[in-house]
Amino acid sequence: MENLWNNYRFAIIGLVVVVIGFFMSAYVVNEEEQVVVIRTGEPVYYANRPGSDYPAGVYFRIPIIDTIQRIDKRLLDLELEDEEVLSNDQQRLMVNAYARFRIVNPQRMIERARTTDGVRTALEPILNSALRQELGRRTFQQMLTAERGAALANVRANLDREARQYGAEVIDVQIKRTDLPSGRPLESAFERMKSDREREARTIRAAGARDARVIRAEADAEAARVYAESFGQDPNFYDFYRAMQSYDETFRKAQEGEGERGDSSIILSPDNEYLRQFRGVR
């Protein structure tokens, strides 16, 4: 072994240096990440960045001089938990929202935020402000309709415009939950909503009763017009028709009374004027 060391020590030392240099300079870029190579404080190139000439794989850097920073290429989440927002109808809402973004300009991200956590820290107050601004323009009921989609689209556009300054692109903004705060404010809101619904119901019932009276009056007027026209065309038939209606109403009530008490009856003289239709038209 001593002879081997004496004869090949320079080769062994060189091999060790090469191996150490290889491990110090080689690095692997995975598919789900992008890597920025920084030399003397300035980015040199990006590996696996969208549109880059350096896809995922094995790369080499100058040891000690070059440093690398790995940045997640996948979608990242920004959570906003239990933020209190005042709606347009003066209701305090507890909002849970989230945004999904990704890093599209690593150099700008490193210059402005250093890390993805720095991007989250910078975007959180912007998301909070955008939500307050958009939800403050709308009522609580509007947030339960399709109007909610338009509000979130505006929030995403505003947040994306600010996120570009940090090398990020906002893909989506969604609200997980919008609710009234618990406790006395929630009970007061429910009472106010109940009063509003009751007042709305009274208004609808009043309008329905008014429309019913109008329709009934119009129907009575139309019926009177039809009766008048029919009387003018054939007075005898009109008299006969009205008499039949009177008979039907009178005898039906008598029959119903007989069924209830068993002692109802109608006694009329044969020459009574009321029964003239049974005697034939003279």
Residue, then its C-alpha position, 0 to 999 in steps of 0.5 A: m500500500e505504501n508503494l502504491w501511495n508513493n508511486y501514484r500519490f499525485a494521481i490519487i490526489g488529483l482524482v480526489v480533487v476531481v471528485i470533490g470538484f465534481f460534487m461541488s459543481a454539479y447540481v440537479v434541476n427537477e421538473e417541479e422547480q426552476v434554478v437561478v445561478i447567481r455569480t458575484g451577486e448577479p443572476v447568470y442563467y435560469a434552469n427550467r424557467p418557462g421559455s428558458d434554454y436550460p430544461a430540467g437535468v444535470y448542470f455544473r457551476i463554478p464552485i465557491i463563485d457560483t451559488i444557486q437558488r431553487i424556486d418552486k415552479r408549481l402553483l403556490d397558495l396564499e391563504l387569508e383567514d377570517e378577515e373582517v370586511l364591511s359590505n355595502d349594506q353595512q354588514r360585517l363579514m368574516v371572509n376566508a379567501y385564497a389566491r394561487f400564483r406562480i413565479v414567472n420571473p425569478q430574477r425579479m422575485i429575488e431582487r424584490a422578495r428574495t424567496t417565495d415566502g417573501v412574495r406571500t408576505a408582500l401579496e397578503p396585504i394587497l389581497n386583503s385590500a383588494l377584497r375589502q375594496e370589491l366586497g365593500r361595493r356589494t351587499f351580502q346578498q349579491m355575494l351569494t349570486a353570480e355577482r361574486g364571480a365578477a368581484l373575484a375577477n376584479v380582485r384577481a386582476n388587481l392582485d396580479r398587477e401588483a404581483r408582477q412587481y415581484g415576478a409572480e403571476v396570479i392564476d386564481v382568487q377564490i373565497k372559501r367562506t363568507d359568513l356573518p360574525s358569531g355572537r350578538p352581531l350575528e343575531s342582530a343581522f338575522e333580526r334585520m334580515k327577518s324584518d326586511r323579509e317581512r316588510e317585503a312580504r307585506t309589500i308583495r301581499a298589498a300589491g297582490a290584493r290591489d291587483a286582485r281588486v283591479i282584476r275583479a273590477e275589470a272582470d265584473a265590468e266585462a261581465a256587465r258588458v256581456y250581460a248588457e249586450s246579450f240582453g239587447q240582442d235577446p231580452n227573453f233569453y236573457d230573462f230565462y238565463r237569469a231565472m235559471q241561475s236564480y233557481d239553481e242558487t235557491f234550490r241548491k241552498a235549500q238542498e244543502g240545508e236539508g242535508e244539514r238539518g233535514d227540515s228545510s223546504i220552499i213553499l210557493s204558490p203555483d202562480n207565483e211570479y218567481l216560477r213564471q219560467f216553469r209556466g212557459v213564456r207568455 
